[in-house]
């Protein structure tokens, strides 16, 4: 399950609209719109949570993302944000893993243990 929040959609909309993001990742406006549409169509809208577990978040603007992941009982938070990545393994986050997109793709490619 993919979990998202209204705050995350707002943040993604801003990031996907940046010319620097377009040139760095070779993404057009249409691809950004498609990504947002798919996220909202196939994901689950989580409740907004303002409080995070007792962990030190370096960037207070990331608190809503971490809080939504914890409150939504997410297994993974996939991000390139270093301020969130450094929190991976913090005992206050329980079993939540914070990983890069590349690491998450590797996890998905692993054969399942049956």
ABEGO torsion letter per residue (X at the ends): XBBBBAAAAAAAAAAAABAAAAAAAGBBAAAAAAAAAAAAAABBBBBBBABBBBBBBABAAAAAAAAAAAAAGBABBBBABAAAAAABGBAAAEABBBBBAAAAAAAAABBBBX
